[in-house]
Amino acid sequence: MDGWVEGNFVTIVGDELLPNEPDCVLFSSPQLPSYLMKACGLVRRYLGAVEAGQPIGRTGGALHVSLLSRRRDQAASSDAEAEWVYVSPSPEFLAQAIDGEE
């Protein structure tokens, strides 16, 4: 799917803001606005706009992927009540997103 690959971001851990690692990216797509993917372990990152079928990076070995889904409590009245929840990505999704060749 079309989307955007970002390499400059921070992660919140407890009360701290931690800069991203140089082998990590965030991928988002307007086609799936409630999902965000973080991939780490990339030896090459393809930043910026990507079209459907283009990889977001290349890995030479281990890859760590977090797929987050934005969920809002049905009783909540605003986006402030939304939270990001980890979901397991499918192998097909990973194969399309990452180029495993060196």
PDB file as gemmi writes it, atoms N, CA and C in Angstrom:
CRYST1    1.000    1.000    1.000  90.00  90.00  90.00 P 1                      
ATOM      1  N   MET A   1       0.836  -1.181   0.000  1.00  0.00           N  
ATOM      2  CA  MET A   1       0.000   0.000   0.000  1.00  0.00           C  
ATOM      3  C   MET A   1       0.877   1.239   0.000  1.00  0.00           C  
ATOM      4  N   ASP A   2       0.326   2.335  -0.462  1.00  0.00           N  
ATOM      5  CA  ASP A   2       1.041   3.600  -0.436  1.00  0.00           C  
ATOM      6  C   ASP A   2       1.208   4.052   1.005  1.00  0.00           C  
ATOM      7  N   GLY A   3       2.275   4.798   1.259  1.00  0.00           N  
ATOM      8  CA  GLY A   3       2.468   5.288   2.618  1.00  0.00           C  
ATOM      9  C   GLY A   3       3.674   6.189   2.755  1.00  0.00           C  
ATOM     10  N   TRP A   4       4.088   6.379   3.991  1.00  0.00           N  
ATOM     11  CA  TRP A   4       5.186   7.263   4.331  1.00  0.00           C  
ATOM     12  C   TRP A   4       6.108   6.551   5.316  1.00  0.00           C  
ATOM     13  N   VAL A   5       7.418   6.615   5.045  1.00  0.00           N  
ATOM     14  CA  VAL A   5       8.422   6.016   5.916  1.00  0.00           C  
ATOM     15  C   VAL A   5       9.195   7.146   6.590  1.00  0.00           C  
ATOM     16  N   GLU A   6       9.176   7.139   7.910  1.00  0.00           N  
ATOM     17  CA  GLU A   6       9.810   8.187   8.709  1.00  0.00           C  
ATOM     18  C   GLU A   6      11.004   7.604   9.461  1.00  0.00           C  
ATOM     19  N   GLY A   7      12.113   8.313   9.440  1.00  0.00           N  
ATOM     20  CA  GLY A   7      13.304   7.844  10.147  1.00  0.00           C  
ATOM     21  C   GLY A   7      13.700   8.721  11.305  1.00  0.00           C  
ATOM     22  N   ASN A   8      13.009   9.829  11.501  1.00  0.00           N  
ATOM     23  CA  ASN A   8      13.339  10.767  12.567  1.00  0.00           C  
ATOM     24  C   ASN A   8      12.155  10.854  13.515  1.00  0.00           C  
ATOM     25  N   PHE A   9      12.219  10.122  14.636  1.00  0.00           N  
ATOM     26  CA  PHE A   9      11.128  10.093  15.595  1.00  0.00           C  
ATOM     27  C   PHE A   9      11.675   9.778  16.976  1.00  0.00           C  
ATOM     28  N   VAL A  10      10.846   9.894  17.974  1.00  0.00           N  
ATOM     29  CA  VAL A  10      11.220   9.535  19.339  1.00  0.00           C  
ATOM     30  C   VAL A  10      10.244   8.485  19.851  1.00  0.00           C  
ATOM     31  N   THR A  11      10.701   7.716  20.821  1.00  0.00           N  
ATOM     32  CA  THR A  11       9.873   6.723  21.487  1.00  0.00           C  
ATOM     33  C   THR A  11       9.727   7.144  22.940  1.00  0.00           C  
ATOM     34  N   ILE A  12       8.536   7.059  23.468  1.00  0.00           N  
ATOM     35  CA  ILE A  12       8.309   7.398  24.870  1.00  0.00           C  
ATOM     36  C   ILE A  12       8.400   6.116  25.683  1.00  0.00           C  
ATOM     37  N   VAL A  13       9.322   6.095  26.642  1.00  0.00           N  
ATOM     38  CA  VAL A  13       9.484   4.968  27.560  1.00  0.00           C  
ATOM     39  C   VAL A  13       9.381   5.526  28.971  1.00  0.00           C  
ATOM     40  N   GLY A  14       8.266   5.226  29.630  1.00  0.00           N  
ATOM     41  CA  GLY A  14       8.040   5.811  30.952  1.00  0.00           C  
ATOM     42  C   GLY A  14       7.909   7.319  30.820  1.00  0.00           C  
ATOM     43  N   ASP A  15       8.803   8.029  31.495  1.00  0.00           N  
ATOM     44  CA  ASP A  15       8.803   9.497  31.443  1.00  0.00           C  
ATOM     45  C   ASP A  15       9.860  10.040  30.492  1.00  0.00           C  
ATOM     46  N   GLU A  16      10.539   9.178  29.763  1.00  0.00           N  
ATOM     47  CA  GLU A  16      11.647   9.608  28.914  1.00  0.00           C  
ATOM     48  C   GLU A  16      11.290   9.598  27.432  1.00  0.00           C  
ATOM     49  N   LEU A  17      11.871  10.545  26.693  1.00  0.00           N  
ATOM     50  CA  LEU A  17      11.797  10.562  25.239  1.00  0.00           C  
ATOM     51  C   LEU A  17      13.136  10.056  24.722  1.00  0.00           C  
ATOM     52  N   LEU A  18      13.114   8.939  24.008  1.00  0.00           N  
ATOM     53  CA  LEU A  18      14.339   8.340  23.487  1.00  0.00           C  
ATOM     54  C   LEU A  18      14.398   8.517  21.975  1.00  0.00           C  
ATOM     55  N   PRO A  19      15.526   9.020  21.439  1.00  0.00           N  
ATOM     56  CA  PRO A  19      15.632   9.159  19.982  1.00  0.00           C  
ATOM     57  C   PRO A  19      15.619   7.783  19.320  1.00  0.00           C  
ATOM     58  N   ASN A  20      15.158   7.753  18.074  1.00  0.00           N  
ATOM     59  CA  ASN A  20      15.103   6.481  17.361  1.00  0.00           C  
ATOM     60  C   ASN A  20      16.503   5.954  17.086  1.00  0.00           C  
ATOM     61  N   GLU A  21      16.606   4.669  16.928  1.00  0.00           N  
ATOM     62  CA  GLU A  21      17.859   4.035  16.528  1.00  0.00           C  
ATOM     63  C   GLU A  21      18.025   4.225  15.024  1.00  0.00           C  
ATOM     64  N   PRO A  22      19.264   4.292  14.524  1.00  0.00           N  
ATOM     65  CA  PRO A  22      19.466   4.523  13.090  1.00  0.00           C  
ATOM     66  C   PRO A  22      19.012   3.368  12.189  1.00  0.00           C  
ATOM     67  N   ASP A  23      18.689   2.213  12.774  1.00  0.00           N  
ATOM     68  CA  ASP A  23      18.230   1.076  11.963  1.00  0.00           C  
ATOM     69  C   ASP A  23      16.707   0.899  12.029  1.00  0.00           C  
ATOM     70  N   CYS A  24      15.987   1.910  12.536  1.00  0.00           N  
ATOM     71  CA  CYS A  24      14.533   1.816  12.708  1.00  0.00           C  
ATOM     72  C   CYS A  24      13.785   2.807  11.818  1.00  0.00           C  
ATOM     73  N   VAL A  25      12.559   2.437  11.458  1.00  0.00           N  
ATOM     74  CA  VAL A  25      11.656   3.331  10.724  1.00  0.00           C  
ATOM     75  C   VAL A  25      10.244   3.166  11.262  1.00  0.00           C  
ATOM     76  N   LEU A  26       9.426   4.179  10.999  1.00  0.00           N  
ATOM     77  CA  LEU A  26       7.990   4.096  11.208  1.00  0.00           C  
ATOM     78  C   LEU A  26       7.331   4.154   9.845  1.00  0.00           C  
ATOM     79  N   PHE A  27       6.332   3.304   9.621  1.00  0.00           N  
ATOM     80  CA  PHE A  27       5.578   3.315   8.372  1.00  0.00           C  
ATOM     81  C   PHE A  27       4.120   3.596   8.688  1.00  0.00           C  
ATOM     82  N   SER A  28       3.538   4.532   7.955  1.00  0.00           N  
ATOM     83  CA  SER A  28       2.114   4.817   8.088  1.00  0.00           C  
ATOM     84  C   SER A  28       1.517   4.941   6.695  1.00  0.00           C  
ATOM     85  N   SER A  29       0.213   4.718   6.618  1.00  0.00           N  
ATOM     86  CA  SER A  29      -0.479   4.779   5.336  1.00  0.00           C  
ATOM     87  C   SER A  29      -1.866   5.382   5.529  1.00  0.00           C  
ATOM     88  N   PRO A  30      -2.260   6.286   4.640  1.00  0.00           N  
ATOM     89  CA  PRO A  30      -3.622   6.815   4.737  1.00  0.00           C  
ATOM     90  C   PRO A  30      -4.673   5.736   4.459  1.00  0.00           C  
ATOM     91  N   GLN A  31      -4.262   4.622   3.846  1.00  0.00           N  
ATOM     92  CA  GLN A  31      -5.190   3.522   3.576  1.00  0.00           C  
ATOM     93  C   GLN A  31      -5.538   2.760   4.859  1.00  0.00           C  
ATOM     94  N   LEU A  32      -4.637   2.833   5.859  1.00  0.00           N  
ATOM     95  CA  LEU A  32      -4.872   2.210   7.165  1.00  0.00           C  
ATOM     96  C   LEU A  32      -4.526   3.224   8.250  1.00  0.00           C  
ATOM     97  N   PRO A  33      -5.344   4.257   8.428  1.00  0.00           N  
ATOM     98  CA  PRO A  33      -4.988   5.338   9.342  1.00  0.00           C  
ATOM     99  C   PRO A  33      -4.905   4.943  10.813  1.00  0.00           C  
ATOM    100  N   SER A  34      -5.463   3.827  11.175  1.00  0.00           N  
ATOM    101  CA  SER A  34      -5.423   3.400  12.569  1.00  0.00           C  
ATOM    102  C   SER A  34      -4.266   2.463  12.864  1.00  0.00           C  
ATOM    103  N   TYR A  35      -3.325   2.310  11.914  1.00  0.00           N  
ATOM    104  CA  TYR A  35      -2.194   1.422  12.118  1.00  0.00           C  
ATOM    105  C   TYR A  35      -0.881   2.159  11.894  1.00  0.00           C  
ATOM    106  N   LEU A  36       0.133   1.734  12.645  1.00  0.00           N  
ATOM    107  CA  LEU A  36       1.476   2.280  12.552  1.00  0.00           C  
ATOM    108  C   LEU A  36       2.443   1.120  12.734  1.00  0.00           C  
ATOM    109  N   MET A  37       3.438   1.004  11.855  1.00  0.00           N  
ATOM    110  CA  MET A  37       4.408  -0.078  11.963  1.00  0.00           C  
ATOM    111  C   MET A  37       5.787   0.498  12.264  1.00  0.00           C  
ATOM    112  N   LYS A  38       6.459  -0.091  13.252  1.00  0.00           N  
ATOM    113  CA  LYS A  38       7.842   0.249  13.563  1.00  0.00           C  
ATOM    114  C   LYS A  38       8.683  -0.975  13.225  1.00  0.00           C  
ATOM    115  N   ALA A  39       9.714  -0.768  12.407  1.00  0.00           N  
ATOM    116  CA  ALA A  39      10.620  -1.864  12.033  1.00  0.00           C  
ATOM    117  C   ALA A  39      12.043  -1.458  12.387  1.00  0.00           C  
ATOM    118  N   CYS A  40      12.763  -2.343  13.070  1.00  0.00           N  
ATOM    119  CA  CYS A  40      14.155  -2.110  13.454  1.00  0.00           C  
ATOM    120  C   CYS A  40      14.996  -3.296  12.987  1.00  0.00           C  
ATOM    121  N   GLY A  41      16.267  -3.021  12.680  1.00  0.00           N  
ATOM    122  CA  GLY A  41      17.166  -4.054  12.185  1.00  0.00           C  
ATOM    123  C   GLY A  41      17.451  -3.876  10.709  1.00  0.00           C  
ATOM    124  N   LEU A  42      17.201  -2.682  10.193  1.00  0.00           N  
ATOM    125  CA  LEU A  42      17.391  -2.414   8.769  1.00  0.00           C  
ATOM    126  C   LEU A  42      18.808  -1.909   8.498  1.00  0.00           C  
ATOM    127  N   VAL A  43      19.459  -2.476   7.495  1.00  0.00           N  
ATOM    128  CA  VAL A  43      20.774  -1.990   7.085  1.00  0.00           C  
ATOM    129  C   VAL A  43      20.637  -0.886   6.055  1.00  0.00           C  
ATOM    130  N   ARG A  44      19.490  -0.793   5.445  1.00  0.00           N  
ATOM    131  CA  ARG A  44      19.172   0.299   4.513  1.00  0.00           C  
ATOM    132  C   ARG A  44      17.711   0.673   4.722  1.00  0.00           C  
ATOM    133  N   ARG A  45      17.474   1.971   4.882  1.00  0.00           N  
ATOM    134  CA  ARG A  45      16.108   2.465   5.065  1.00  0.00           C  
ATOM    135  C   ARG A  45      15.739   3.303   3.852  1.00  0.00           C  
ATOM    136  N   TYR A  46      14.523   3.124   3.353  1.00  0.00           N  
ATOM    137  CA  TYR A  46      14.021   3.903   2.232  1.00  0.00           C  
ATOM    138  C   TYR A  46      13.016   4.906   2.795  1.00  0.00           C  
ATOM    139  N   LEU A  47      13.472   6.129   3.070  1.00  0.00           N  
ATOM    140  CA  LEU A  47      12.650   7.127   3.740  1.00  0.00           C  
ATOM    141  C   LEU A  47      11.820   7.929   2.749  1.00  0.00           C  
ATOM    142  N   GLY A  48      10.710   8.450   3.237  1.00  0.00           N  
ATOM    143  CA  GLY A  48       9.842   9.284   2.424  1.00  0.00           C  
ATOM    144  C   GLY A  48       8.638   8.519   1.910  1.00  0.00           C  
ATOM    145  N   ALA A  49       8.074   9.042   0.846  1.00  0.00           N  
ATOM    146  CA  ALA A  49       6.872   8.434   0.258  1.00  0.00           C  
ATOM    147  C   ALA A  49       7.218   7.123  -0.440  1.00  0.00           C  
ATOM    148  N   VAL A  50       6.372   6.122  -0.259  1.00  0.00           N  
ATOM    149  CA  VAL A  50       6.513   4.839  -0.953  1.00  0.00           C  
ATOM    150  C   VAL A  50       5.179   4.499  -1.594  1.00  0.00           C  
ATOM    151  N   GLU A  51       5.269   3.808  -2.717  1.00  0.00           N  
ATOM    152  CA  GLU A  51       4.065   3.351  -3.407  1.00  0.00           C  
ATOM    153  C   GLU A  51       3.852   1.875  -3.119  1.00  0.00           C  
ATOM    154  N   ALA A  52       2.651   1.415  -3.339  1.00  0.00           N  
ATOM    155  CA  ALA A  52       2.322   0.010  -3.129  1.00  0.00           C  
ATOM    156  C   ALA A  52       3.316  -0.875  -3.861  1.00  0.00           C  
ATOM    157  N   GLY A  53       3.836  -1.870  -3.157  1.00  0.00           N  
ATOM    158  CA  GLY A  53       4.783  -2.799  -3.753  1.00  0.00           C  
ATOM    159  C   GLY A  53       6.246  -2.445  -3.523  1.00  0.00           C  
ATOM    160  N   GLN A  54       6.534  -1.208  -3.120  1.00  0.00           N  
ATOM    161  CA  GLN A  54       7.907  -0.816  -2.838  1.00  0.00           C  
ATOM    162  C   GLN A  54       8.269  -1.223  -1.411  1.00  0.00           C  
ATOM    163  N   PRO A  55       9.490  -1.739  -1.190  1.00  0.00           N  
ATOM    164  CA  PRO A  55       9.911  -2.053   0.176  1.00  0.00           C  
ATOM    165  C   PRO A  55      10.223  -0.776   0.952  1.00  0.00           C  
ATOM    166  N   ILE A  56      10.157  -0.859   2.275  1.00  0.00           N  
ATOM    167  CA  ILE A  56      10.491   0.288   3.117  1.00  0.00           C  
ATOM    168  C   ILE A  56      11.918   0.203   3.636  1.00  0.00           C  
ATOM    169  N   GLY A  57      12.566  -0.935   3.396  1.00  0.00           N  
ATOM    170  CA  GLY A  57      13.936  -1.086   3.849  1.00  0.00           C  
ATOM    171  C   GLY A  57      14.486  -2.443   3.482  1.00  0.00           C  
ATOM    172  N   ARG A  58      15.750  -2.620   3.810  1.00  0.00           N  
ATOM    173  CA  ARG A  58      16.435  -3.878   3.552  1.00  0.00           C  
ATOM    174  C   ARG A  58      17.080  -4.346   4.842  1.00  0.00           C  
ATOM    175  N   THR A  59      16.928  -5.627   5.126  1.00  0.00           N  
ATOM    176  CA  THR A  59      17.530  -6.199   6.314  1.00  0.00           C  
ATOM    177  C   THR A  59      18.541  -7.257   5.910  1.00  0.00           C  
ATOM    178  N   GLY A  60      19.630  -7.326   6.657  1.00  0.00           N  
ATOM    179  CA  GLY A  60      20.644  -8.332   6.404  1.00  0.00           C  
ATOM    180  C   GLY A  60      20.570  -9.478   7.394  1.00  0.00           C  
ATOM    181  N   GLY A  61      19.579  -9.484   8.253  1.00  0.00           N  
ATOM    182  CA  GLY A  61      19.474 -10.523   9.278  1.00  0.00           C  
ATOM    183  C   GLY A  61      18.196 -10.364  10.070  1.00  0.00           C  
ATOM    184  N   ALA A  62      18.335 -10.222  11.387  1.00  0.00           N  
ATOM    185  CA  ALA A  62      17.182 -10.150  12.283  1.00  0.00           C  
ATOM    186  C   ALA A  62      16.407  -8.850  12.083  1.00  0.00           C  
ATOM    187  N   LEU A  63      15.111  -8.954  12.217  1.00  0.00           N  
ATOM    188  CA  LEU A  63      14.228  -7.810  12.070  1.00  0.00           C  
ATOM    189  C   LEU A  63      13.245  -7.812  13.231  1.00  0.00           C  
ATOM    190  N   HIS A  64      13.058  -6.661  13.860  1.00  0.00           N  
ATOM    191  CA  HIS A  64      12.086  -6.515  14.935  1.00  0.00           C  
ATOM    192  C   HIS A  64      10.963  -5.618  14.425  1.00  0.00           C  
ATOM    193  N   VAL A  65       9.741  -6.123  14.458  1.00  0.00           N  
ATOM    194  CA  VAL A  65       8.598  -5.375  13.947  1.00  0.00           C  
ATOM    195  C   VAL A  65       7.546  -5.237  15.039  1.00  0.00           C  
ATOM    196  N   SER A  66       7.057  -4.025  15.198  1.00  0.00           N  
ATOM    197  CA  SER A  66       5.927  -3.744  16.083  1.00  0.00           C  
ATOM    198  C   SER A  66       4.827  -3.142  15.226  1.00  0.00           C  
ATOM    199  N   LEU A  67       3.662  -3.736  15.257  1.00  0.00           N  
ATOM    200  CA  LEU A  67       2.508  -3.198  14.545  1.00  0.00           C  
ATOM    201  C   LEU A  67       1.527  -2.712  15.607  1.00  0.00           C  
ATOM    202  N   LEU A  68       1.200  -1.434  15.536  1.00  0.00           N  
ATOM    203  CA  LEU A  68       0.322  -0.833  16.529  1.00  0.00           C  
ATOM    204  C   LEU A  68      -0.995  -0.437  15.886  1.00  0.00           C  
ATOM    205  N   SER A  69      -2.061  -0.646  16.630  1.00  0.00           N  
ATOM    206  CA  SER A  69      -3.392  -0.265  16.170  1.00  0.00           C  
ATOM    207  C   SER A  69      -3.946   0.759  17.151  1.00  0.00           C  
ATOM    208  N   ARG A  70      -4.454   1.852  16.612  1.00  0.00           N  
ATOM    209  CA  ARG A  70      -5.013   2.890  17.463  1.00  0.00           C  
ATOM    210  C   ARG A  70      -6.449   2.519  17.793  1.00  0.00           C  
ATOM    211  N   ARG A  71      -6.695   2.328  19.060  1.00  0.00           N  
ATOM    212  CA  ARG A  71      -8.021   1.921  19.524  1.00  0.00           C  
ATOM    213  C   ARG A  71      -8.579   2.998  20.444  1.00  0.00           C  
ATOM    214  N   ARG A  72      -9.833   3.261  20.256  1.00  0.00           N  
ATOM    215  CA  ARG A  72     -10.490   4.245  21.098  1.00  0.00           C  
ATOM    216  C   ARG A  72     -11.562   3.561  21.913  1.00  0.00           C  
ATOM    217  N   ASP A  73     -11.610   3.876  23.179  1.00  0.00           N  
ATOM    218  CA  ASP A  73     -12.637   3.359  24.066  1.00  0.00           C  
ATOM    219  C   ASP A  73     -13.984   3.857  23.551  1.00  0.00           C  
ATOM    220  N   GLN A  74     -14.947   2.962  23.385  1.00  0.00           N  
ATOM    221  CA  GLN A  74     -16.255   3.340  22.844  1.00  0.00           C  
ATOM    222  C   GLN A  74     -16.945   4.410  23.685  1.00  0.00           C  
ATOM    223  N   ALA A  75     -16.644   4.441  24.978  1.00  0.00           N  
ATOM    224  CA  ALA A  75     -17.256   5.426  25.860  1.00  0.00           C  
ATOM    225  C   ALA A  75     -16.510   6.761  25.820  1.00  0.00           C  
ATOM    226  N   ALA A  76     -15.328   6.786  25.209  1.00  0.00           N  
ATOM    227  CA  ALA A  76     -14.524   8.009  25.179  1.00  0.00           C  
ATOM    228  C   ALA A  76     -15.156   9.039  24.252  1.00  0.00           C  
ATOM    229  N   SER A  77     -15.010  10.288  24.612  1.00  0.00           N  
ATOM    230  CA  SER A  77     -15.605  11.345  23.810  1.00  0.00           C  
ATOM    231  C   SER A  77     -14.576  12.082  22.956  1.00  0.00           C  
ATOM    232  N   SER A  78     -13.280  11.745  23.095  1.00  0.00           N  
ATOM    233  CA  SER A  78     -12.260  12.462  22.318  1.00  0.00           C  
ATOM    234  C   SER A  78     -11.097  11.536  21.982  1.00  0.00           C  
ATOM    235  N   ASP A  79     -10.242  12.004  21.053  1.00  0.00           N  
ATOM    236  CA  ASP A  79      -9.060  11.239  20.681  1.00  0.00           C  
ATOM    237  C   ASP A  79      -8.071  11.126  21.834  1.00  0.00           C  
ATOM    238  N   ALA A  80      -8.194  11.980  22.837  1.00  0.00           N  
ATOM    239  CA  ALA A  80      -7.292  11.927  23.982  1.00  0.00           C  
ATOM    240  C   ALA A  80      -7.412  10.591  24.704  1.00  0.00           C  
ATOM    241  N   GLU A  81      -8.524   9.922  24.554  1.00  0.00           N  
ATOM    242  CA  GLU A  81      -8.745   8.639  25.213  1.00  0.00           C  
ATOM    243  C   GLU A  81      -8.255   7.452  24.384  1.00  0.00           C  
ATOM    244  N   ALA A  82      -7.734   7.723  23.193  1.00  0.00           N  
ATOM    245  CA  ALA A  82      -7.259   6.638  22.325  1.00  0.00           C  
ATOM    246  C   ALA A  82      -5.921   6.119  22.826  1.00  0.00           C  
ATOM    247  N   GLU A  83      -5.641   4.842  22.541  1.00  0.00           N  
ATOM    248  CA  GLU A  83      -4.355   4.253  22.904  1.00  0.00           C  
ATOM    249  C   GLU A  83      -3.871   3.361  21.771  1.00  0.00           C  
ATOM    250  N   TRP A  84      -2.570   3.166  21.695  1.00  0.00           N  
ATOM    251  CA  TRP A  84      -1.973   2.301  20.688  1.00  0.00           C  
ATOM    252  C   TRP A  84      -1.804   0.917  21.294  1.00  0.00           C  
ATOM    253  N   VAL A  85      -2.292  -0.108  20.598  1.00  0.00           N  
ATOM    254  CA  VAL A  85      -2.264  -1.485  21.073  1.00  0.00           C  
ATOM    255  C   VAL A  85      -1.455  -2.325  20.091  1.00  0.00           C  
ATOM    256  N   TYR A  86      -0.555  -3.180  20.606  1.00  0.00           N  
ATOM    257  CA  TYR A  86       0.252  -4.059  19.758  1.00  0.00           C  
ATOM    258  C   TYR A  86      -0.627  -5.142  19.133  1.00  0.00           C  
ATOM    259  N   VAL A  87      -0.453  -5.363  17.835  1.00  0.00           N  
ATOM    260  CA  VAL A  87      -1.104  -6.473  17.138  1.00  0.00           C  
ATOM    261  C   VAL A  87      -0.037  -7.234  16.361  1.00  0.00           C  
ATOM    262  N   SER A  88      -0.224  -8.512  16.156  1.00  0.00           N  
ATOM    263  CA  SER A  88       0.755  -9.346  15.463  1.00  0.00           C  
ATOM    264  C   SER A  88       0.603  -9.195  13.949  1.00  0.00           C  
ATOM    265  N   PRO A  89       1.686  -8.777  13.253  1.00  0.00           N  
ATOM    266  CA  PRO A  89       1.596  -8.632  11.796  1.00  0.00           C  
ATOM    267  C   PRO A  89       1.623  -9.989  11.093  1.00  0.00           C  
ATOM    268  N   SER A  90       0.965 -10.087   9.962  1.00  0.00           N  
ATOM    269  CA  SER A  90       0.948 -11.334   9.204  1.00  0.00           C  
ATOM    270  C   SER A  90       2.272 -11.500   8.447  1.00  0.00           C  
ATOM    271  N   PRO A  91       2.704 -12.733   8.185  1.00  0.00           N  
ATOM    272  CA  PRO A  91       3.926 -12.955   7.401  1.00  0.00           C  
ATOM    273  C   PRO A  91       3.848 -12.328   6.008  1.00  0.00           C  
ATOM    274  N   GLU A  92       2.669 -12.318   5.401  1.00  0.00           N  
ATOM    275  CA  GLU A  92       2.493 -11.725   4.078  1.00  0.00           C  
ATOM    276  C   GLU A  92       2.752 -10.216   4.116  1.00  0.00           C  
ATOM    277  N   PHE A  93       2.273  -9.566   5.155  1.00  0.00           N  
ATOM    278  CA  PHE A  93       2.488  -8.131   5.310  1.00  0.00           C  
ATOM    279  C   PHE A  93       3.982  -7.848   5.423  1.00  0.00           C  
ATOM    280  N   LEU A  94       4.687  -8.627   6.232  1.00  0.00           N  
ATOM    281  CA  LEU A  94       6.125  -8.421   6.418  1.00  0.00           C  
ATOM    282  C   LEU A  94       6.899  -8.675   5.132  1.00  0.00           C  
ATOM    283  N   ALA A  95       6.540  -9.713   4.395  1.00  0.00           N  
ATOM    284  CA  ALA A  95       7.236 -10.034   3.145  1.00  0.00           C  
ATOM    285  C   ALA A  95       7.099  -8.918   2.123  1.00  0.00           C  
ATOM    286  N   GLN A  96       5.965  -8.253   2.105  1.00  0.00           N  
ATOM    287  CA  GLN A  96       5.749  -7.166   1.160  1.00  0.00           C  
ATOM    288  C   GLN A  96       6.450  -5.879   1.600  1.00  0.00           C  
ATOM    289  N   ALA A  97       6.595  -5.697   2.902  1.00  0.00           N  
ATOM    290  CA  ALA A  97       7.150  -4.444   3.418  1.00  0.00           C  
ATOM    291  C   ALA A  97       8.680  -4.426   3.435  1.00  0.00           C  
ATOM    292  N   ILE A  98       9.305  -5.573   3.587  1.00  0.00           N  
ATOM    293  CA  ILE A  98      10.754  -5.626   3.790  1.00  0.00           C  
ATOM    294  C   ILE A  98      11.431  -6.417   2.674  1.00  0.00           C  
ATOM    295  N   ASP A  99      12.522  -5.885   2.160  1.00  0.00           N  
ATOM    296  CA  ASP A  99      13.350  -6.536   1.151  1.00  0.00           C  
ATOM    297  C   ASP A  99      14.467  -7.275   1.884  1.00  0.00           C  
ATOM    298  N   GLY A 100      14.457  -8.608   1.913  1.00  0.00           N  
ATOM    299  CA  GLY A 100      15.433  -9.397   2.657  1.00  0.00           C  
ATOM    300  C   GLY A 100      16.720  -9.681   1.929  1.00  0.00           C  
ATOM    301  N   GLU A 101      16.849  -9.252   0.679  1.00  0.00           N  
ATOM    302  CA  GLU A 101      18.069  -9.511  -0.097  1.00  0.00           C  
ATOM    303  C   GLU A 101      19.149  -8.514   0.261  1.00  0.00           C  
ATOM    304  N   GLU A 102      20.398  -8.974   0.201  1.00  0.00           N  
ATOM    305  CA  GLU A 102      21.536  -8.075   0.455  1.00  0.00           C  
ATOM    306  C   GLU A 102      22.109  -7.566  -0.835  1.00  0.00           C  
TER     307      GLU A 102                                                      
END                                                                             
